Amino acid sequence: MRLAGQIVGMFATAALVSSFQCRRERTIACFWTVSAALFVAHYLMLGEVSGAVMESALLVRNLLVTSRRPWVMRRPTMWIMLAAIVGVSLLSWESWFSLFPLLALIGSTAALWTDNAKAIKITQLTVTSPAWMVYNIHVLSWAGIVCEALDIGSVLVYFLREKLEKRKGAAD
């Protein structure tokens, strides 16, 4: 079951890493939704309840964002979502390592509500991926470890590509 879980996790990884090459916030959220659904299955197959529950919260959040309902991107909805994330984190508490997915979700949720692709990517690079990396190392989620390493690399490639495009545009 662990091997199958790791394989499912690798598909989740592919979806998440692909998201950081997108320019639109909602497209990023669509990729995140697919990835979260696969990571729920991944953590369940590994027997890691805390990770599965937090990915479920992430999945619900992403489904709300991709619904394009006008009320979703308002601040009160973000605060309700953050409170729900904290609540499910407390309910699924397994150890102090459960704080890392919580930190990751708080950071990524707050960034997503900025509706700013650059802020989302910076938060992924500085908060979300490092927090998930610690958790994944603790639970021996090889797919999760690979995912976060590739996420960091993908975001760095995006910023490098953006910088090169600006230089090229300035030279023209």
BADRENVEX-910661 format. One record per atom (N, C-alpha, C): residue number from 1; x, y, z. Coordinates in steps of 0.001 Angstrom, whole numbers, padded with zeros to 6 digits. Each point is the difference from the previous one (the first is absolute). Layout:
BEGIN
[atom NUM,[X,Y,Z]]
...
This chain:
BEGIN
[atom 1,[000822,-001201,000000]]
[atom 1,[-000822,001201,000000]]
[atom 1,[000862,001259,000000]]
[atom 2,[001147,-000050,000685]]
[atom 2,[000876,001177,000044]]
[atom 2,[000558,000318,-001390]]
[atom 3,[000366,-001030,-000770]]
[atom 3,[000536,000230,-001344]]
[atom 3,[-001070,000632,-000882]]
[atom 4,[-001205,-000520,000047]]
[atom 4,[-001095,000578,-000785]]
[atom 4,[-000250,001447,000433]]
[atom 5,[000074,000252,001294]]
[atom 5,[-000167,001360,000505]]
[atom 5,[001066,000941,-000533]]
[atom 6,[001229,-000493,-000062]]
[atom 6,[001088,000830,-000537]]
[atom 6,[-000223,000295,-001485]]
[atom 7,[-000513,-000983,-000734]]
[atom 7,[-000264,000197,-001432]]
[atom 7,[-001103,001043,-000189]]
[atom 8,[-001081,-000106,000758]]
[atom 8,[-001075,000999,-000055]]
[atom 8,[000574,001380,000343]]
[atom 9,[000879,000037,000998]]
[atom 9,[000642,001248,000394]]
[atom 9,[000833,000610,-001111]]
[atom 10,[000626,-000841,-000814]]
[atom 10,[000797,000526,-001117]]
[atom 10,[-000894,000676,-001049]]
[atom 11,[-001200,-000540,-000214]]
[atom 11,[-000945,000670,-000906]]
[atom 11,[-000452,001328,000599]]
[atom 12,[-000213,000023,001303]]
[atom 12,[-000350,001248,000684]]
[atom 12,[001121,001016,-000155]]
[atom 13,[001219,-000491,000103]]
[atom 13,[001174,000855,-000160]]
[atom 13,[000036,000618,-001393]]
[atom 14,[-000240,-000801,-001020]]
[atom 14,[000032,000505,-001380]]
[atom 14,[-001019,001124,-000194]]
[atom 15,[-001190,-000160,000557]]
[atom 15,[-001025,001039,-000134]]
[atom 15,[000413,001283,000713]]
[atom 16,[000540,-000138,001201]]
[atom 16,[000368,001193,000762]]
[atom 16,[001172,000738,-000629]]
[atom 17,[001008,-000724,-000418]]
[atom 17,[001170,000635,-000600]]
[atom 17,[-000387,000730,-001287]]
[atom 18,[-000898,-000577,-000764]]
[atom 18,[-000447,000640,-001241]]
[atom 18,[-000680,001340,000271]]
[atom 19,[-000634,000127,001145]]
[atom 19,[-000752,001212,000304]]
[atom 19,[000866,001251,000018]]
[atom 20,[001249,-000132,000362]]
[atom 20,[000833,001194,000164]]
[atom 20,[000517,000559,-001313]]
[atom 21,[-000348,-000644,-001098]]
[atom 21,[000337,000553,-001299]]
[atom 21,[-001187,000770,-000578]]
[atom 22,[-001085,000047,000733]]
[atom 22,[-001208,000709,-000431]]
[atom 22,[000075,001457,000445]]
[atom 23,[-000655,000851,-000751]]
[atom 23,[000020,001425,000318]]
[atom 23,[-001241,000458,000757]]
[atom 24,[-001129,-000674,-000196]]
[atom 24,[-001259,000427,000621]]
[atom 24,[-000215,-000700,001331]]
[atom 25,[-000471,000768,000979]]
[atom 25,[-000206,-000515,001342]]
[atom 25,[-000996,-001156,000023]]
[atom 26,[-001079,000123,-000761]]
[atom 26,[-001021,-001055,000006]]
[atom 26,[000494,-001266,-000705]]
[atom 27,[000856,000136,-000988]]
[atom 27,[000581,-001185,-000647]]
[atom 27,[000903,-000726,000993]]
[atom 28,[000757,000771,000757]]
[atom 28,[000837,-000591,001049]]
[atom 28,[-000890,-000780,000959]]
[atom 29,[-001118,000596,000403]]
[atom 29,[-000918,-000648,000950]]
[atom 29,[-000587,-001287,-000586]]
[atom 30,[-000265,-000032,-001303]]
[atom 30,[-000522,-001230,-000626]]
[atom 30,[001019,-001132,000115]]
[atom 31,[001242,000284,-000299]]
[atom 31,[001042,-001013,000137]]
[atom 31,[000145,-000435,001455]]
[atom 32,[-000096,000978,000925]]
[atom 32,[000097,-000315,001421]]
[atom 32,[-001132,-000923,000436]]
[atom 33,[-001190,000171,-000599]]
[atom 33,[-001148,-000827,000354]]
[atom 33,[000235,-001458,-000372]]
[atom 34,[000463,-000225,-001209]]
[atom 34,[000309,-001369,-000436]]
[atom 34,[001077,-000598,000899]]
[atom 35,[001031,000765,000256]]
[atom 35,[001093,-000471,000839]]
[atom 35,[-000488,-000341,001410]]
[atom 36,[-000838,000865,000577]]
[atom 36,[-000495,-000234,001360]]
[atom 36,[-000820,-001282,000071]]
[atom 37,[-000851,-000242,-000995]]
[atom 37,[-000805,-001226,-000009]]
[atom 37,[000904,-001231,-000026]]
[atom 38,[001040,000058,-000803]]
[atom 38,[000929,-001130,-000064]]
[atom 38,[000815,-000133,001283]]
[atom 39,[000378,001122,000595]]
[atom 39,[000753,-000069,001252]]
[atom 39,[-000857,-000492,001172]]
[atom 40,[-001302,000247,-000026]]
[atom 40,[-000876,-000579,001032]]
[atom 40,[000118,-001514,-000059]]
[atom 41,[-000139,-000550,-001201]]
[atom 41,[000126,-001454,-000173]]
[atom 41,[001393,-000470,000410]]
[atom 42,[001015,000736,-000379]]
[atom 42,[001388,-000333,000323]]
[atom 42,[000199,-000150,001509]]
[atom 43,[-000396,001036,000760]]
[atom 43,[000211,-000045,001450]]
[atom 43,[-000855,-001076,000662]]
[atom 44,[-001217,-000209,-000491]]
[atom 44,[-000827,-001077,000549]]
[atom 44,[000668,-001354,-000232]]
[atom 45,[000566,-000190,-001188]]
[atom 45,[000661,-001267,-000315]]
[atom 45,[001262,-000202,000840]]
[atom 46,[000585,001110,000446]]
[atom 46,[001170,-000094,000887]]
[atom 46,[-000415,-000115,001469]]
[atom 47,[-001286,000159,000290]]
[atom 47,[-000478,-000055,001378]]
[atom 47,[000242,001284,000778]]
[atom 48,[000155,001101,-000696]]
[atom 48,[000285,001292,000631]]
[atom 48,[-001259,000864,-000001]]
[atom 49,[-000764,-000099,001074]]
[atom 49,[-001290,000669,000102]]
[atom 49,[000147,001521,-000040]]
[atom 50,[000950,000536,000733]]
[atom 50,[000171,001448,000070]]
[atom 50,[000250,000587,-001390]]
[atom 51,[000882,-000616,-000752]]
[atom 51,[000278,000476,-001357]]
[atom 51,[-001219,-000100,-000894]]
[atom 52,[-000740,-001115,000102]]
[atom 52,[-001202,-000191,-000825]]
[atom 52,[-001072,001025,000340]]
[atom 53,[-000194,000271,001286]]
[atom 53,[-001017,000971,000413]]
[atom 53,[000374,001398,-000474]]
[atom 54,[001262,000360,000129]]
[atom 54,[000413,001336,-000431]]
[atom 54,[-000089,000134,-001519]]
[atom 55,[000327,-001052,-000721]]
[atom 55,[-000163,000042,-001457]]
[atom 55,[-001481,000076,-000372]]
[atom 56,[-000878,-000601,000807]]
[atom 56,[-001443,000110,-000239]]
[atom 56,[-000462,001439,000160]]
[atom 57,[000513,000673,001017]]
[atom 57,[-000319,001424,000186]]
[atom 57,[000500,000812,-001189]]
[atom 58,[001182,-000339,-000469]]
[atom 58,[000571,000657,-001176]]
[atom 58,[-000878,-000247,-001223]]
[atom 59,[-000474,-001210,-000137]]
[atom 59,[-000870,-000350,-001126]]
[atom 59,[-001285,000835,000030]]
[atom 60,[-000627,000110,001166]]
[atom 60,[-001222,000802,000123]]
[atom 60,[000297,001456,-000328]]
[atom 61,[001088,000506,000531]]
[atom 61,[000371,001392,-000285]]
[atom 61,[000169,000216,-001496]]
[atom 62,[000697,-000900,-000663]]
[atom 62,[000243,000158,-001436]]
[atom 62,[-001278,-000128,-000819]]
[atom 63,[-000898,-000883,000423]]
[atom 63,[-001284,-000112,-000693]]
[atom 63,[-000793,001294,000130]]
[atom 64,[000046,000620,001177]]
[atom 64,[-000672,001294,000179]]
[atom 64,[000588,001056,-000931]]
[atom 65,[001324,000078,-000037]]
[atom 65,[000658,001016,-000826]]
[atom 65,[-000308,-000216,-001481]]
[atom 66,[000051,-001234,-000439]]
[atom 66,[-000243,-000261,-001426]]
[atom 66,[-001481,000113,-000372]]
[atom 67,[-000893,000079,000981]]
[atom 67,[-001433,000149,-000289]]
[atom 67,[-000312,001359,-000600]]
[atom 68,[000876,000958,000225]]
[atom 68,[-000145,001367,-000516]]
[atom 68,[-001237,000723,000537]]
[atom 69,[-000483,-000442,001117]]
[atom 69,[-001112,000703,000637]]
[atom 69,[000542,001322,000555]]
[atom 70,[-000724,001095,-000204]]
[atom 70,[000527,001306,000422]]
[atom 70,[000311,000094,001498]]
[atom 71,[-000786,-000656,000832]]
[atom 71,[000184,000092,001444]]
[atom 71,[001231,-000754,000484]]
[atom 72,[000508,-000922,-000797]]
[atom 72,[001102,-000857,000452]]
[atom 72,[001267,000808,000275]]
[atom 73,[000334,000920,-000866]]
[atom 73,[001263,000716,000144]]
[atom 73,[-000091,001225,000911]]
[atom 74,[-001091,000137,000699]]
[atom 74,[-000118,001093,000975]]
[atom 74,[000700,-000383,001294]]
[atom 75,[000484,000984,000711]]
[atom 75,[000751,-000223,001242]]
[atom 75,[-000727,-000854,001039]]
[atom 76,[-001306,000217,000243]]
[atom 76,[-000661,-000832,001009]]
[atom 76,[000079,-001501,-000321]]
[atom 77,[-000084,-000342,-001280]]
[atom 77,[000102,-001401,-000393]]
[atom 77,[001388,-000542,000328]]
[atom 78,[001025,000823,-000245]]
[atom 78,[001360,-000427,000330]]
[atom 78,[000129,-000276,001492]]
[atom 79,[-000551,000889,000835]]
[atom 79,[000110,-000178,001449]]
[atom 79,[-000769,-001237,000462]]
[atom 80,[-001148,-000254,-000608]]
[atom 80,[-000760,-001217,000325]]
[atom 80,[000807,-001233,-000399]]
[atom 81,[000607,000049,-001178]]
[atom 81,[000815,-001127,-000467]]
[atom 81,[001197,-000213,000924]]
[atom 82,[000659,001060,000410]]
[atom 82,[001140,-000139,000913]]
[atom 82,[-000436,-000599,001334]]
[atom 83,[-001156,000431,000510]]
[atom 83,[-000505,-000559,001262]]
[atom 83,[-000312,-001485,-000167]]
[atom 84,[-000585,-000364,-001129]]
[atom 84,[-000299,-001419,-000262]]
[atom 84,[001279,-000818,-000100]]
[atom 85,[001032,000551,-000632]]
[atom 85,[001284,-000694,-000124]]
[atom 85,[000598,-000245,001381]]
[atom 86,[-000025,001011,000857]]
[atom 86,[000511,-000169,001366]]
[atom 86,[-000835,-001051,000737]]
[atom 87,[-001316,000049,-000173]]
[atom 87,[-000874,-000964,000670]]
[atom 87,[000274,-001432,-000414]]
[atom 88,[000107,-000257,-001303]]
[atom 88,[000260,-001385,-000436]]
[atom 88,[001414,-000435,000371]]
[atom 89,[000896,000947,000086]]
[atom 89,[001358,-000343,000440]]
[atom 89,[-000023,-000490,001448]]
[atom 90,[-000742,000691,000840]]
[atom 90,[-000103,-000422,001400]]
[atom 90,[-000687,-001357,000126]]
[atom 91,[-001018,-000232,-000817]]
[atom 91,[-000722,-001274,000042]]
[atom 91,[000839,-001178,-000493]]
[atom 92,[000936,000286,-000902]]
[atom 92,[000814,-001086,-000572]]
[atom 92,[001403,-000047,000603]]
[atom 93,[000182,000679,001106]]
[atom 93,[001312,000110,000642]]
[atom 93,[000610,-001376,000258]]
[atom 94,[001233,-000208,-000466]]
[atom 94,[000719,-001242,000265]]
[atom 94,[001268,000242,000814]]
[atom 95,[000656,001112,-000270]]
[atom 95,[001227,000351,000717]]
[atom 95,[000327,001449,-000327]]
[atom 96,[001107,000470,000547]]
[atom 96,[000434,001366,-000304]]
[atom 96,[000257,000188,-001485]]
[atom 97,[000270,-001073,-000697]]
[atom 97,[000220,000104,-001439]]
[atom 97,[-001281,000368,-000744]]
[atom 98,[-001149,-000148,000652]]
[atom 98,[-001265,000414,-000609]]
[atom 98,[-000055,001514,-000203]]
[atom 99,[000859,000737,000704]]
[atom 99,[000041,001459,-000166]]
[atom 99,[000523,000407,-001376]]
[atom 100,[000826,-000827,-000608]]
[atom 100,[000601,000384,-001279]]
[atom 100,[-001016,000067,-001139]]
[atom 101,[-000892,-000998,-000171]]
[atom 101,[-001036,000176,-001022]]
[atom 101,[-000921,001176,000315]]
[atom 102,[-000257,000246,001289]]
[atom 102,[-000818,001146,000384]]
[atom 102,[000656,001296,-000455]]
[atom 103,[001273,000161,000293]]
[atom 103,[000731,001192,-000428]]
[atom 103,[-000030,000136,-001522]]
[atom 104,[000188,-001107,-000697]]
[atom 104,[-000017,000018,-001465]]
[atom 104,[-001359,000474,-000529]]
[atom 105,[-001078,-000508,000588]]
[atom 105,[-001334,000379,-000469]]
[atom 105,[-000354,001434,000352]]
[atom 106,[000404,000448,001160]]
[atom 106,[-000259,001394,000357]]
[atom 106,[000716,000925,-000983]]
[atom 107,[001266,-000295,-000262]]
[atom 107,[000765,000832,-000931]]
[atom 107,[-000568,000000,-001403]]
[atom 108,[-000277,-001189,-000527]]
[atom 108,[-000489,-000066,-001380]]
[atom 108,[-001403,000580,-000136]]
[atom 109,[-000836,-000152,001023]]
[atom 109,[-001355,000559,-000053]]
[atom 109,[000058,001523,000008]]
[atom 110,[000774,000557,000910]]
[atom 110,[000126,001466,000051]]
[atom 110,[000560,000534,-001316]]
[atom 111,[000974,-000689,-000574]]
[atom 111,[000583,000448,-001270]]
[atom 111,[-001004,-000097,-001134]]
[atom 112,[-000764,-001076,-000035]]
[atom 112,[-000979,-000183,-001070]]
[atom 112,[-001036,001118,000026]]
[atom 113,[-000381,000464,001183]]
[atom 113,[-001000,001048,000113]]
[atom 113,[000548,001377,-000386]]
[atom 114,[001291,000119,-000224]]
[atom 114,[000529,001269,-000507]]
[atom 114,[-000339,000175,-001469]]
[atom 115,[-000325,-001123,-000677]]
[atom 115,[-000285,-000003,-001435]]
[atom 115,[001208,000538,-000774]]
[atom 116,[001183,-000375,000462]]
[atom 116,[001251,000483,-000581]]
[atom 116,[000919,-001207,-000213]]
[atom 117,[000231,-000346,-001253]]
[atom 117,[000792,-001197,-000325]]
[atom 117,[001407,000076,000595]]
[atom 118,[000599,001179,-000011]]
[atom 118,[001350,000136,000546]]
[atom 118,[000011,-000263,001504]]
[atom 119,[-000984,000518,000722]]
[atom 119,[-000091,-000235,001447]]
[atom 119,[-000212,-001482,000294]]
[atom 120,[-000811,-000656,-000815]]
[atom 120,[-000237,-001432,000168]]
[atom 120,[001313,-000763,-000154]]
[atom 121,[000755,000337,-001009]]
[atom 121,[001265,-000708,-000267]]
[atom 121,[001046,000287,001071]]
[atom 122,[000084,001231,000469]]
[atom 122,[000948,000344,001065]]
[atom 122,[-000361,-000747,001287]]
[atom 123,[-001290,-000062,000313]]
[atom 123,[-000435,-000732,001196]]
[atom 123,[000301,-001484,-000138]]
[atom 124,[-000200,-000541,-001186]]
[atom 124,[000324,-001407,-000234]]
[atom 124,[001483,-000245,000263]]
[atom 125,[000829,000914,-000456]]
[atom 125,[001449,-000142,000122]]
[atom 125,[000491,000159,001435]]
[atom 126,[-000621,000887,000759]]
[atom 126,[000529,000340,001327]]
[atom 126,[-000748,-000617,001181]]
[atom 127,[-001256,-000398,-000203]]
[atom 127,[-000801,-000519,001113]]
[atom 127,[-000557,-001391,-000299]]
[atom 128,[-000791,-000095,-001051]]
[atom 128,[-000765,-001214,-000263]]
[atom 128,[000879,-001213,-000258]]
[atom 129,[000894,000111,-000973]]
[atom 129,[000858,-001157,-000310]]
[atom 129,[000920,-000379,001153]]
[atom 130,[000658,000960,000658]]
[atom 130,[000833,-000408,001144]]
[atom 130,[-000787,-000707,001106]]
[atom 131,[-001208,000467,000290]]
[atom 131,[-000802,-000630,001057]]
[atom 131,[-000421,-001413,-000395]]
[atom 132,[-000488,-000169,-001230]]
[atom 132,[-000361,-001344,-000458]]
[atom 132,[001229,-000905,-000069]]
[atom 133,[001149,000557,-000344]]
[atom 133,[001227,-000803,-000087]]
[atom 133,[000324,-000627,001351]]
[atom 134,[-000074,000777,001052]]
[atom 134,[000277,-000522,001348]]
[atom 134,[-000975,-001128,000333]]
[atom 135,[-001280,000221,-000262]]
[atom 135,[-001010,-001024,000283]]
[atom 135,[000263,-001267,-000827]]
[atom 136,[000272,000170,-001276]]
[atom 136,[000217,-001151,-000877]]
[atom 136,[001232,-000803,000381]]
[atom 137,[001032,000670,000431]]
[atom 137,[001186,-000719,000481]]
[atom 137,[-000371,-000813,001237]]
[atom 138,[-000774,000601,000890]]
[atom 138,[-000407,-000685,001234]]
[atom 138,[-000823,-001257,-000286]]
[atom 139,[-000926,000068,-000969]]
[atom 139,[-000886,-001141,-000276]]
[atom 139,[000531,-000902,-001113]]
[atom 140,[001190,000292,-000488]]
[atom 140,[000634,-000757,-001087]]
[atom 140,[-000859,-000066,-001254]]
[atom 141,[-000535,001143,-000362]]
[atom 141,[-000738,000123,-001253]]
[atom 141,[000997,000409,-001076]]
[atom 142,[000490,-000993,-000716]]
[atom 142,[000997,000288,-001040]]
[atom 142,[-000598,000872,-001086]]
[atom 143,[-001252,-000263,-000341]]
[atom 143,[-000668,000828,-001002]]
[atom 143,[-000114,001439,000493]]
[atom 144,[-000323,000174,001275]]
[atom 144,[-000099,001342,000565]]
[atom 144,[001330,000725,000022]]
[atom 145,[001061,-000734,000330]]
[atom 145,[001338,000606,000013]]
[atom 145,[000391,000441,-001402]]
[atom 146,[-000216,-000894,-000968]]
[atom 146,[000306,000336,-001402]]
[atom 146,[-000857,001183,-000434]]
[atom 147,[-001261,-000023,000381]]
[atom 147,[-000920,001078,-000382]]
[atom 147,[000506,001357,000476]]
[atom 148,[000358,000072,001257]]
[atom 148,[000426,001301,000532]]
[atom 148,[001325,000456,-000598]]
[atom 149,[000907,-000936,-000235]]
[atom 149,[001270,000360,-000650]]
[atom 149,[-000268,000527,-001418]]
[atom 150,[-000885,-000680,-000722]]
[atom 150,[-000337,000448,-001353]]
[atom 150,[-000801,001294,000014]]
[atom 151,[-000872,000171,000984]]
[atom 151,[-000750,001256,000123]]
[atom 151,[000961,001174,000149]]
[atom 152,[000945,-000158,000889]]
[atom 152,[000981,001068,000217]]
[atom 152,[000756,000281,-001297]]
[atom 153,[000449,-001066,-000661]]
[atom 153,[000701,000162,-001274]]
[atom 153,[-000872,000641,-001061]]
[atom 154,[-001262,-000412,-000079]]
[atom 154,[-000917,000541,-000995]]
[atom 154,[-000249,001489,000213]]
[atom 155,[-000187,000396,001250]]
[atom 155,[-000212,001418,000293]]
[atom 155,[001258,000802,-000349]]
[atom 156,[001155,-000540,000327]]
[atom 156,[001247,000694,-000346]]
[atom 156,[000152,000134,-001520]]
[atom 157,[-000358,-001047,-000752]]
[atom 157,[000050,000060,-001466]]
[atom 157,[-000957,001064,-000509]]
[atom 158,[-001188,000074,000574]]
[atom 158,[-000958,001022,-000407]]
[atom 158,[000597,001398,000170]]
[atom 159,[000588,000269,001167]]
[atom 159,[000560,001327,000240]]
[atom 159,[001188,000281,-000918]]
[atom 160,[000808,-000993,-000275]]
[atom 160,[001111,000161,-000937]]
[atom 160,[-000529,000302,-001398]]
[atom 161,[-001002,-000766,-000424]]
[atom 161,[-000605,000210,-001321]]
[atom 161,[-000595,001399,-000099]]
[atom 162,[-000672,000430,001067]]
[atom 162,[-000602,001336,000031]]
[atom 162,[001074,001081,-000123]]
[atom 163,[001093,-000193,000713]]
[atom 163,[001093,000971,-000045]]
[atom 163,[000616,000064,-001396]]
[atom 164,[000197,-001157,-000620]]
[atom 164,[000561,-000041,-001353]]
[atom 164,[-000936,000653,-001014]]
[atom 165,[-001305,-000219,000153]]
[atom 165,[-000970,000633,-000899]]
[atom 165,[000008,001513,000154]]
[atom 166,[000151,000492,001224]]
[atom 166,[000059,001446,000228]]
[atom 166,[001249,000584,-000644]]
[atom 167,[001138,-000706,000161]]
[atom 167,[001239,000478,-000629]]
[atom 167,[-000119,000031,-001516]]
[atom 168,[-000606,-001042,-000556]]
[atom 168,[-000172,-000073,-001440]]
[atom 168,[-000907,001125,-000478]]
[atom 169,[-001091,000250,000750]]
[atom 169,[-000918,001080,-000329]]
[atom 169,[000646,001363,000074]]
[atom 170,[000881,000183,000974]]
[atom 170,[000700,001288,000159]]
[atom 170,[001014,000210,-001109]]
[atom 171,[000577,-001109,-000509]]
[atom 171,[001012,000080,-001052]]
[atom 171,[-000636,000279,-001365]]
[atom 172,[-001277,-000378,-000162]]
[atom 172,[-000673,000184,-001315]]
[atom 172,[-000350,001405,-000262]]
